[in-house]
C-alpha cells in the first residue's frame, strides 16, 4: 500500500503561550500609527494651543508676579500647561480609538484576535501614554524658547509624566466602554477631565484657595500629578512628593483593575 509523504508547512502555525507579546506589540503599534498619521491634529494642534495659553498669561499677568519660594510665575506655569496637554491627549487617544471602533463596528478586529483583556487594555493604554509623552516633549521643546525649563528632579518629571498619561489613558478606555456616542465622551471631557485639570493648581498655588476649595483640591488626584510634575522642574512642592507618587500609583492601580474587569466582562462591547 502506497503512503503519501506530507510535506512540512513552509510557515507552521504560530504557537501562542499565556502571553501574546507579538499581538500586544501589533495592537500598540496600531495605536501609535493611528495618531502619527494625523500629526497636525494630534501633535501640532496641542502645541499651538498650549503656546497660546502661555502667551495669554504672559501678556495679562507678566513675569513680575511673585509666587511662593520666589519662583517666577511663567516658570511655575509652564509645567502645569505641559502636563495638562499631556493628559488631555492621552485621554483623547484611548477614548477616541475605542469609541470609533464601537461605532464603526470594527471593535471585532480588536476582540477576536487571541488577546487577553489585560493585553487589550495594555496595548490601548500604552498608545495613549505614548501620545501623551510625545505631546509633552513637543510642548516642552516649544516652551523652552520662551520660558527657562530646569530639571530639578528628573525622576519626578518622568514618573509623573508617565503616571499621569497612564491615568488618563485608562480613564479614556473606561469612558469609551461606557459611552454609547461621542456626546457622552464630550460630557466626560467637559464635566470631569477639564474641570479637574483646571481646578488642581495648574495656574495657581492651592494655598490661595478658601478652606473648602483647598480641601477639594487635596482630594483631587489631578492635583498630585500636576504638583509632582511641577516639583520635578522647579524643586518646590505644595504636597509631599512621596504622597503624590503614591496617590498616582494607587489611582492607576484602581483604574487598571476597573478597566480589566470591564474588558473581561465584555460590558457594552460584546453582544
Protein Blocks (a to p, Z undefined) as FASTA:
>chain_A
ZZddddddfbdcddddfbdfklmmmmmmmmmmmmmmmmmlmmmmmmmmmmmmmmmmmmmn
ommlccehhiafklmmmmmmmmmmmmmmmmmmmmmmmmmmmmnopmmmmmmpccdfklmm
mmmmmmmmmmmmmmmmmmmmmmmmmmccddfblmlmmmmmmmmmmmmmmmmmmmmmmpmb
fklmmmmmmmmmmmmmmmnopmbcfklpcfklmmmmmmpmklmmmmmmmmmmnopafbdf
klmmmmmmmmmmmmmmmmmmmmmnopokbZZ
